[in-house]
Amino acid sequence: MSNTDNSSVPMDDESEVGNENATTKSTKVGDKRKSEYWNHFWDFRDPVTKKIVQVKCKYCEKMLTGNTNNGTSSLKKHLGACSKYPPNVDKKQKLISVYKSPESDATIVSNWKFDETACRLGLARMVIVDEQPFSIVEREGFRYFCSVAVPQFHIPSRFTVARDVKNIFVCESGKLKKLIGCLKSRVSLTTDCWTSIQNFNYLCLTAHFIDDNWKLHKRILNFQLMDSHKGKEIGKVVEACILKWEIEDRLFSLTVDNASSNDVAVGYLKTHFHDKLVLEGSFFHMRCACHVLNLIVKDGLSSVKSSIARIRAAVRYVRSSPSRAKLFAHSSMLVKVSCKGSVCLDVATRWNSTFLMLETALKFEKAFNRFAEDDPDFSRELKDGVPTQEDWVNAKVLSLCLKLFYESTKKMSGSLYVTTNLYFHEVLEVLSCLIEWENSTNMDIRIMGRQMREKFDKYYGDLGKTNIMMLVAVVLDPRYKLRFLKYSFKKLYPNNFAKVDVICDNLYDNVQKLFNHYDAIIASSSSKNNRNINVANVDNGSENLSSSNSEQMKKFYDDFDEEESDFIVEKSELDYYLEEARERRVEGEMFDILGWWKEKSDKYKVLSTLAKDILAIPISTVSSESAFSTSGRILDQFRSSLGPNMVEALVCTQDWLRASNVCIDIERFLEDVQKYEEELDGSDTGITQVNEFVGNN
């Protein structure tokens, strides 16, 4: 069945309407009329010439001028507008629709009627969100599906879909600009680099902020083509994006990876926006924590690469052909391996996939040993030999080590929850484990621990010199506050309490500076509002009457206040907050820090405003699905083939449309594939359903 719309009318199969003696059948023998439109009209002929002079619609019985020499344009136009023509009636017919909400599992019941425009926009949205090429509308399978599901939908061309995508981009961009423009909080930024398959470089600029309802947001602002990787050029690109979105007065921090060019870019931005930044940008520059963890792991893996290489080769051999995979499954069954699924091969640039490979391979250790007996080629083809007992021991220990970094990276790269207050705790845990590995009895683990510790010390050697915002975030966590940091530094430097005092005093001074800065801004805003109210209430015709008596009384009370101030030290919000009892910490329980500050925002007006800005700072430049890669992000083939403007429209709009949903976690890919394989092996229900459908059609 082909796709149809008002301009493509199907053959008429309805019964004749009325009984007109003056009409003739439009399909009589010898009739030269080939257009299907004639089938929907009764024709009236001249008695002498036998030519058609008028036609009558079979549905609404309206009379039209008809002549075979003049074509069928008037007939086509009438059918398109005829209110009684069945396809038109169907389009207006409301149906009851029951479906699942895209944002939740809630079932929605509503009236539904066909809407051509809504279908077109829905198609464009699908192309954006599901990363489909525009040419999907030309594919046979898609066109057939539409003819079955929505036969009245006129499938647009790929050029129309592209235009619809750009229109959605413009519309969503306007919504986001309005949202950011209404914010009372500041915006933190992250930059990330992507590369197309043609080696064009793109800069992804993302905004992070907390709205007035204390909800954390992440939005990609721009996806810009870059001509150069030089720091100053990167700075100029980011500057242009900031000015385009009109957020130069709302900047708070910029998180970048550790490339030297980024240091130059940050310096460029601080120079151009220093008067608009908090404390002139003293804490504007943030380093990506996940990037540092990747560098630490990369150095550590080099010390045990021989064990990893042998296990990787064994996994690759097993997965290289169906017959080998089948024999390996048989070996697994013989040694009674309880794990379902199979082993997975890692990707060299993604250390987390190495962790997953080792984790699954360890479950099949006995199966690999049996497989070496069942397949004589297994030992011969592996150049470095089959995995030894020592390799499996190293894999077990290494798997435990990598699990720490795996979990820390996942936590710190989250984009749906606050990560700023997690930073110090994760770094502290990594340091604790590195110290333990350095003292391991296993030589390989000890060497790995030392190599990792060297890289760790390069970036985190003195935790007291960490970006102060990361420590302030701990202070603003009501479970820890300043007391926890002082306790932690005492444990880190047990023989140097003088250093601990210096670190804590410096931290408190900076917290006080931030508090005073925000206090002044809020006081200025409040004073301005009060002045506006007072001016509005002034009666221009009245006189400002005052008496000497009232002036004397005012002085009397002012003198009293001044005298008493010598005996009373007024406490600030910050003092009250730090002295107040900490919230109870529950192990394993996710603490809703944004909910806590929302509840306390009336009590701590200044601190809550500060917390809203600091807790929005991301400690990673990339979201969880990209955080484990050391090779950068790569655009897919479809997007790489498009122009820069269309690439930006697709990437940004996809992020905006997905913003209300949970983020897509690519790390679940291996698990999903394994589940699909198990389901396909264990069930033929889907195949049965398809066969029944094909058989009935």
HUHU-V312570 format. One line per field, one symbol per residue. psi: psi as a letter, one per 30 degrees, with the letter a starting at -180 (. if undefined). burial: I if it has 16 or more other ideal C-beta (glycine too) atoms within 10 Angstrom, else O. A space follows every 10 residues. Layout:
# HUHU-V312570
psi: ???
burial: ???
This chain:
# HUHU-V312570
psi: klklaffjkl kkgllkjajj fgllkfglkf kfkfkffffg kkkklkfefg lkfllkkfef gkklkkkffg ageeeeeeef fkffkeeeee efkklkkklk kffagkkkkl kklkjeeeee eeeeeeeeeg hklfgfffke eeeeeefeei ffkjkllfee eeeeeeeeee eeeeeeeeee ffkfllkklk kkklklfggk kkkjkkkklk afghkkkkkk elikkkflgk eeeeeeeeee eeeefhgffg keljklagke eeeeeeeeee efgefflkhh gegejkkjee eeeeeeeeee fffgfeeeee eeeeeeeegf leeeeeeeee eeeeghkfkl aalkklkefj fefeeeeeee eefgeeeeee efefjffeee fjegllklee eeeeeeeeee efeeeeeeee efgkfglkfe ffeeeeeeee eeeeeeefgl fkeeeeeeee eeeeeefeeg ejffglkfee eeeeegjffe afeeeeeeee eeifgifeee eeeeeeeeee eeeeeeeeee eeeeeeeeee eeeeeffkjf flkjkllfee eeeeeeeeee eeeffffkjk kleeeeeefk klkkkjkfkj kieeeeeeeg eeeieeeeee eeeeffkkgk flleffffkg glkkkleeef flleeeeeee eeeeeeffef lklkjfffee eeeeeeeeee efkgeeeeee eeeeef.
burial: OOOOOIOOIO OIOOOOOOOO OOIOOIOOOO OOOOOIIIII IIIIOOOOOO OIOIIIIIIO OOOOOIOOOO OIOOIIOIIO OIOOIOIIOO OOOOOOOOOO OOOOOOOOOO OOOIOOOOII IOIIIOIIIO OIIIOIIOOO OOOOOIIOOO IIIIIIOOOI IIOIIIOIIO OIIOOIOOOI OOIOIIIIII IIIIOIOOOO IIIIIIIIII IOOIOIIIII IIIIOIOOOO IOIIIIIIIO IIOOIOIOOI IIIIIIIOOO IIOIIIIIII OOIOOOIIOO IIIIIIIIII IIIIIIIOII IOIIOOIIOI IIIIIOIIOO OOOIOOIIOO IIOOOOIOOO IIIIIIOOOI IIIIIIIIII IIOIIOIIOI IIOOIOOIOO OIOOOIIOOO IIOIIOIIIO IIOIIIOIII IIIIIOOIII IIIIIIIOOI IOIIOOIIOO OIOIIOIIIO IIIOIIOOII OOIIOIIIII IIIIIIIIOI IIOIIOOIIO OIIOOOOOOI OOIIOOIIOI IOOIIOOIIO OOOOOOOOOO OOOOOOOOOO OOOOOOOOOO OOOOOOOOOO OOOOOOOOOO OOIIOOIIOO OOOOOOOOOO IOIIOIIIOI IOOIOIIIII IIIIIIIIII IIIIIIIIIO OOOOIOOOII OIOOOIIIII IIIIIIOOOO OOOOOOIOOI OOOOOOOOOO OOOOOOOOOO OOOOOOO
